[in-house]
Amino acid sequence: MFTKYGLSTLLTTVFISLGVILFSTSFLSGFPLISLILNLTGLFFIVFALNFFRDPFRAVDQNPDSIVSPADGKVVLIKSLPHDEFIGGPATLVAVFMSPLNVHVNRVPMDGEVKLLRYQPGLFLKAWEDKASDVNERSEIGIVNGSKKVLFKQIAGFVARRIVFPDLEEGKKVTKGNRFGMIKFGSRVDVIVPASYEIKVTVGQITRAAETVIALTPGDKA
């Protein structure tokens, strides 16, 4: 299964790559080494595109108190924040870095209502740099469910410069694990939760979107 968010890019890549293969086979048959190099290049881009835009099934964690990872990748940073505006107090940030080999479809980390949806233009620093969360081009999405809150960001990096989140809008009710968008060609997703939430991942841990529990809430007492 391939994601709808990257279908046009996938088809474009495949068609161009097939064109390269056909051209090299038809017109460069007298230069077998050049034809072989072009053919292998075309095949590489086809395989890369098919792999990059895959959208596999995920078994969503059903614990009502869990905040799940919005992305496949690797936890590269966990840090305390003295104050986060959306959270409304001290918070904890968990950063998940997505390499070009990861699945890049992003998923909703918690049931609730979208209370914040903001696109921020910015720089294109390397995504694993600490300050990328605040200065790089990004989306910022905040969800509230009773007393529970989570803020997450899609952050563009040095290579990945195309963030899409077409299935979200302010006021929309969302369900944990549902797809909402992607970052094309790798980057980073930050999850920010209140400091009282129990963090369940460690730096270096591999995450799977909708399945890996990032944090547990204390429970909704509202």
N, C-alpha and C positions, 0 to 999 in steps of 0.2 A: 504494500500500500504506500502511495506517495502523497505528501501533503499538498493541499489545495493552495497553500500560501506561496509555494514556490513552483507551481506548475508551469507558468510561462517561462521562468528561468530555466527549468529542467528541459522543456521542449526546445528552447532556443539553443541550449548547449548541445543537446543530442543532434539536432539538425545541422548545426555548424560542424560538429565533429564528423558526422556522416559525410558531409560535403567534402571535408578535408580528405577523408579516406577514399571517396569515389574519385576525387580529382587526382590524387597521387597515384591511384591504381590505373586510371585511364590515360593520364597524360605524362606520367613519369615512369612508365614501364621500362624505358630504356636506361633508367638510373635506379636500379633495384635498391641500393642502400638508402637513397633519399626517400623512395617510396615506402620502405620499411619504417624509417624514422617517423614519417608523417602518419602512417597507419597506426603505429603504436601510440603516437601522441593523441590521435583522434580517439582511439579506444580508451586511453587513460582518462580523457575528459568525460567520456560517456559513463564509464564505471564510477568516476568520482561524483558526477551529478546524480546518478541513480542512488549511490550510497548516501550522499548528503541530504537528499530530499525524501528519504524514507520516513515513514510514519508508523512505527510498529504499535501493536496493541499493548496496553499497560493495565495491570490490575491495581486500581486505585486503593490506597490505604483507607480503610473504613472507620478508623478511630475518630469519633466526632471532635476530639480534642487535639488532633494532629494537624500540624502545618507541614505540607509536603513540598518537596523540591519542585520548582517550576521548570527545571531543566536537567538534562543529562550532562554530566561533566565531572569535575573534580573540585572539591572544596579547597580553595586557596587562601582563604582569610576568614578568621572569626575575630571580631573585636567589639568592645563595649563602646557605646556612644553616650556621652553625657546627657544629650537631649536630641530627640528627633521631633520635628514639628508635627508630622502626621500622627505619630504614636502618642505625642503629648507628654513626653517624659523620657527617662533613661531607656535605652534600647540596646539590642544586640544585633550586629550585622553579620550575616553569613554570605560569603561570595563564592559562587560556583562558576568556574571557568570552563567554557566549551571549546574544545579543539575542533578543527575541520572534520575530524573523523566521528564526532559525536552526532547523535540525533539532535536536530535543532528546532524541532517543534516545541513550543513552550506551553505549559499547562497551569491552570489556576491552582494556587496552593491551599485555598480554604473556601468553604461555602460562605456566602454572604452577599453583600451589596457593594458595588463599585462606588466609592465615595470620592475618589480622586483619580483623574485620568489626565496626565499632562505629558506633552512632548517637549523636551528641552534640547535645542541645538547646542553643539559644543565641539570639543576637540576630539581627536582620534589617537589618544595615547594608547600604549599597549594595555590591553584589558586587565592584565594581572597587577598593574600598578595600583597601589592603595587609593590614590587620589582620582583614579578614573571614575569612581562612583559619583563624584561631585562635579567633574569638569568635562567629561566626555559626552558626546551626543547620546541621549537616552530617553526612554519612556519611564514614567513613574506612575505606578498603579497602586491605589490603596483600597483595601477591602475591610468592611466592618460587619461583624455578626454579633449583635448584642454588645457585650463588653469586650469581645475579642477583636483585635486589630492585626493586620499585617500589611506592610508596604513592600513592594518588590519592584525592581528596576531591570529593564532590558538595556544593557550598556554596549554601545558600539565600540569596536577596538581599532587597531591599526589597519587590519585587513577588512574586517566586517563593518560595512557602512550602510547596511540596509535593515532597519528595524520595522517590523509590521505587527500590528495588533488590531486587525479589522473586526474582531468579534467582541470588542469591549466598548462600552460607553458608560458615562456617569449615570448612576441610578439603576443600572442593570443588575438583576439577580444572577449570580454565577454559582456554579457547582464545582466543588473540588475535583481536580483531575481533568476537567474539560479543556480542550485545546482552545487557545485564544490568539496565537500568532507565532512568530519566529524571528530570530536574528539570522540573516543570510550570511553564511560563510564564517561562522564562529564568533565568539566573544564571551560575554559574561552576564550572569544574572545575580543580582543582590537580593537577599531576603532580610527584611528588618522587622524585628518583633520586639514587644516590650521586654525589659530586662528581667521581669518576673517569669518569663517563659523558660522552660527547661530545654536547652540545646541538646540535640541527640546525635549530632555529627561531630567529626573531628577533622582538623586540617589534614589533607591528603586523602580523605575518603572519597570514593567514587559514588556518584549519585545517579539515580534514575528518576526522571520526571514522573510525578504522581505516585511513585512507589516508596521512595526514600523519605523518611520522616526527618524534617529539619528541626522541628521543635514541637513541644507539647505545651498546650495552654493549661492554666490552673483550673479551667472549667468556667462556664458562664454563670455568674452569680447575679446577673442583672434581672 
